[in-house]
Amino acid sequence: MDNAIGTILVPVDGSEHASAAARYGERLARAAGARMELLHVFEDTPGMLMQRMGYTGGQAVEDRLSMEEFDRMRRESAQRAFEHTRAVLGGGVDVVDRILSGDPADAVSHYARGVDSPVIVMGRRGAGEIWELLVGSVTEGVIHSTEYPVTVVTQGVEPQPDAGGGAVLIVPVDDSERSLLAAGYANTVAKATGAVVHLLHVFPSSPREIYAGGGGNVGELQGADTFSEESFRDVARVSAKEAFARARKQFDPDVVAVEEIERPGKPARAIINHARANPGSEVIMARHGHGRIREFLLGSISQRVLHAAHCPVTVVH
């Protein structure tokens, strides 16, 4: 399975974390032979701008500010953002500036539908701190409203997608169809960049983790004790074998090097720990799984990984 990368979309606002996303986007665009667009989103009206900035009395401001003055503010804001971003780019990639209007998450998601094979690249300052402000409000909104891959880049931690090998793409896999979509996208990135792919299968350390993680009742938890350690390990091995076999079909074996990694325990923790053990790595994962095992493995795990990972994380829909 191959997902072409046609256009890299990078929302920019003049901040350093947006610049980090732009640097990553430029390297990926160069490696994939894609074009790149910088997007600056500005509100539709002065009142909406004031409200988003947390000011009251937005209508009063709107009444006193002419649309001509507001348009000038929009152009100047965009110019500052584009100039700041272009100053950190290395060149060699076709880059276009676009000014969008409206709610940032909605505007970016809507615009992506009209371009060729988009990948959206967004930046954030760091794991944990001010997460709700930066990722919860805009990046998380884009992830939830678009059907295209979204890569979140942490400021100060930028791998080299076009380094000609050495980078590691970590792809969590289970028995869901969505994890195959993540594998397919990883195949595209690996072919372009020469990265090695680690298929990562995480399985609970014990059957009790499945029931406890899925809200099982007391009877189910007691029933979990009927599994012997050996029989449960057999289930884990079979699950991993099947997940790896299905995921490998998404890769071009003559071009992409693929390794299989099995880890017990909590999925998000295992994914993050594996990324930390492989400096310069990236995570490419599906947004959702379905069913109790899939939900345990990948259901809401993407948000937890985004929150805690210090490497780029791509969420594939």
C-alpha positions in Angstrom: 0.0 0.0 0.0 1.4 3.4 -1.0 0.1 6.8 0.0 1.7 9.5 -2.1 2.8 12.8 -0.4 1.8 15.6 -2.7 1.6 18.7 -0.5 3.0 19.5 2.9 0.8 22.0 4.7 2.4 23.9 7.6 0.3 26.3 9.7 2.6 29.2 10.9 2.1 32.1 13.2 5.7 33.4 13.6 6.4 31.2 16.7 9.5 29.0 17.2 7.4 25.8 17.4 5.8 26.7 14.0 9.3 27.2 12.6 10.3 23.8 13.9 7.3 22.3 12.0 8.3 24.2 8.9 11.9 22.9 9.0 10.6 19.4 9.4 8.0 19.9 6.6 10.7 21.2 4.2 12.9 18.2 4.7 10.1 15.8 4.2 8.9 17.7 1.1 12.4 17.6 -0.3 12.8 13.9 0.4 9.3 13.1 -1.0 9.5 15.5 -4.0 6.4 17.3 -2.7 5.4 21.0 -2.7 5.0 22.9 0.5 2.4 25.5 1.6 2.7 27.8 4.6 -0.8 28.6 6.0 -1.5 31.6 8.2 -5.0 31.7 9.7 -6.6 34.9 10.8 -10.1 35.4 12.2 -13.0 36.6 10.0 -13.9 39.7 12.0 -12.3 41.9 14.6 -14.8 40.7 17.2 -13.9 37.1 16.7 -10.2 38.0 16.9 -10.8 39.7 20.3 -12.8 36.8 21.6 -10.2 34.3 20.6 -7.5 36.4 22.4 -9.7 36.4 25.5 -10.9 40.0 25.4 -14.5 41.0 26.2 -16.3 43.7 24.4 -15.4 42.2 21.0 -18.4 43.9 19.3 -17.4 47.3 20.6 -13.9 46.8 19.1 -15.5 45.6 15.8 -17.7 48.7 15.6 -14.6 51.0 15.9 -12.3 49.1 13.6 -12.9 49.4 9.9 -12.6 46.4 7.6 -9.8 48.2 5.8 -7.9 48.4 9.1 -8.7 44.9 9.9 -7.5 43.7 6.5 -4.3 45.6 7.1 -3.8 43.8 10.4 -4.4 40.4 8.6 -1.8 41.1 5.9 0.8 42.4 8.4 0.3 39.4 10.7 0.6 37.0 7.7 3.7 38.8 6.4 5.5 38.6 9.8 4.7 34.9 10.1 5.8 34.1 6.5 9.0 36.1 6.7 9.9 34.6 10.1 9.3 31.1 8.8 11.0 31.5 5.4 14.1 32.8 7.2 14.7 29.4 8.8 14.1 27.3 5.6 17.0 26.0 3.6 15.6 26.3 0.1 15.3 23.9 -2.7 11.6 23.3 -2.2 8.6 25.0 -3.9 7.0 27.0 -1.1 3.7 28.9 -1.4 2.2 31.3 1.2 -1.6 31.1 1.9 -3.7 33.3 4.1 -6.9 31.6 5.5 -9.8 33.0 7.5 -11.8 31.6 10.3 -11.3 29.2 13.2 -7.7 27.8 12.8 -8.5 24.1 13.1 -11.6 24.3 10.8 -9.8 26.5 8.2 -6.7 24.2 8.0 -8.9 21.0 7.8 -11.1 22.5 5.1 -8.2 23.8 3.0 -6.5 20.4 3.1 -9.4 18.9 1.3 -8.7 20.9 -1.8 -5.0 20.1 -2.3 -3.1 17.1 -3.7 -2.4 14.3 -1.2 -1.7 16.5 1.8 0.2 15.9 5.0 -0.3 18.5 7.7 2.7 19.4 9.9 2.2 21.3 13.1 4.5 22.4 15.9 4.3 22.5 19.7 6.7 23.8 22.4 7.1 20.6 24.4 5.5 17.7 26.0 3.1 18.3 28.9 3.5 22.0 29.4 0.6 24.2 28.1 -0.7 21.2 26.2 -4.3 22.2 26.3 -3.5 25.6 24.9 -1.4 24.6 22.0 -2.4 21.0 21.1 -5.8 20.8 22.8 -7.2 23.9 21.0 -5.7 23.8 17.5 -3.6 20.8 16.8 -6.0 18.4 18.5 -8.8 20.1 16.6 -7.1 19.5 13.3 -6.4 15.9 14.1 -10.1 15.3 15.0 -11.5 17.1 11.9 -9.2 16.0 9.1 -8.9 12.7 7.3 -5.3 13.3 6.3 -2.0 12.5 8.2 -1.1 15.1 10.8 2.5 15.2 12.1 3.1 17.0 15.4 6.7 18.2 15.8 8.1 19.1 19.2 10.2 22.3 19.2 13.9 21.5 19.6 13.5 17.8 18.7 13.7 17.4 15.0 14.9 14.3 13.2 16.3 14.4 9.7 13.8 12.9 7.3 16.2 13.1 4.3 19.3 12.0 6.1 19.6 9.0 3.9 19.0 6.3 6.5 19.5 6.0 10.2 16.1 7.3 11.2 13.6 5.0 12.7 9.8 5.0 12.1 8.0 3.4 14.9 4.6 2.0 13.8 2.4 0.5 16.5 0.4 -2.4 15.0 -2.6 -4.5 16.1 -5.4 -6.3 14.4 -7.2 -3.1 13.3 -7.6 -1.9 9.7 -6.5 1.6 10.8 -3.1 0.3 11.9 -2.6 -0.9 8.3 -3.2 2.7 7.1 -0.4 3.8 9.4 1.8 1.1 8.0 1.0 2.2 4.5 1.9 5.8 5.2 5.1 4.7 7.0 6.0 2.8 3.8 5.7 6.0 1.8 7.9 8.0 4.2 10.5 5.2 4.5 10.8 4.9 0.7 11.4 8.6 0.5 13.8 9.0 3.4 15.6 5.7 3.7 14.3 5.2 7.3 14.1 1.9 9.0 10.6 0.8 10.2 10.0 -0.8 13.6 6.7 -2.5 13.7 5.8 -2.4 17.4 3.3 -4.8 18.9 2.3 -4.1 22.5 0.3 -6.7 24.4 -0.9 -6.6 28.0 1.4 -8.1 30.6 -1.5 -10.1 32.0 -5.1 -10.9 31.1 -6.2 -8.8 34.1 -4.9 -5.7 32.3 -7.3 -6.2 29.4 -10.4 -6.4 31.6 -9.2 -3.7 34.0 -8.3 -1.4 31.1 -11.7 -2.1 29.4 -13.8 -1.5 32.5 -14.4 -5.2 33.2 -16.5 -6.2 36.2 -15.4 -8.3 39.2 -16.5 -11.5 37.6 -14.5 -10.9 34.5 -11.5 -10.0 36.5 -11.8 -13.2 38.4 -12.2 -15.1 35.2 -8.9 -13.6 33.9 -7.1 -15.6 36.6 -8.0 -18.8 34.7 -5.3 -18.0 32.1 -1.9 -19.5 32.9 1.1 -17.4 32.2 2.2 -19.7 29.4 -1.2 -19.8 27.7 -1.3 -16.0 27.8 2.1 -15.7 26.3 0.9 -18.0 23.5 -2.0 -15.6 22.9 0.5 -12.7 22.8 2.8 -14.5 20.4 -0.1 -15.3 18.0 -1.4 -11.8 18.2 2.0 -10.4 17.4 2.6 -12.8 14.5 -0.7 -12.0 12.9 -0.3 -8.3 13.3 3.2 -8.3 11.9 2.1 -10.5 8.9 -0.7 -8.2 8.0 1.4 -5.0 8.4 4.3 -6.3 6.4 2.0 -6.6 3.3 1.8 -2.8 3.3 5.6 -2.4 2.7 7.8 -2.8 -0.3 10.3 -5.4 1.0 12.9 -4.7 -1.6 13.1 -1.0 -0.6 12.1 -0.7 3.0 13.8 -2.4 6.0 11.3 -3.6 8.5 12.0 -5.0 12.0 9.5 -6.6 14.4 9.4 -5.5 18.0 7.3 -7.1 20.8 6.7 -5.3 24.1 4.5 -6.2 27.1 2.6 -3.6 29.1 0.7 -0.4 28.6 0.7 0.7 25.0 1.4 4.4 25.3 4.2 3.8 27.8 5.8 1.1 25.6 5.6 3.3 22.5 7.2 6.3 24.3 9.9 4.2 25.9 10.8 2.6 22.5 11.0 6.1 21.0 13.3 7.2 23.8 15.5 4.2 23.2 15.9 5.2 19.6 17.1 8.8 19.3 16.0 10.5 16.1 12.9 8.2 15.8 9.4 9.2 14.8 6.1 7.5 15.7 3.4 6.9 13.0 0.2 5.6 14.4 -3.5 5.2 13.8 -5.9 7.4 15.6 -8.4 4.7 16.5 -8.8 1.0 17.0 -12.1 -0.9 17.7 -13.1 -3.6 20.2 -11.7 -4.3 23.6 -8.2 -5.5 22.6 -7.9 -2.8 19.9 -9.1 -0.1 22.2 -6.6 -1.2 24.8 -3.8 -1.2 22.2 -4.5 1.9 20.1 -7.9 3.4 20.9 -7.1 6.7 22.7 -3.4 5.9 22.8 -2.5 8.4 20.1 -3.5 11.3 22.3 -1.4 10.0 25.2 1.6 9.5 23.0 1.2 13.0 21.5 1.0 14.4 25.0 4.2 12.7 26.3 6.5 12.0 23.3 9.5 14.1 22.6 9.7 13.0 19.0 7.5 13.8 16.0 4.3 11.9 16.1 2.1 11.4 13.0 -1.5 10.4 13.4 -3.0 8.6 10.4 -6.7 8.4 9.9 
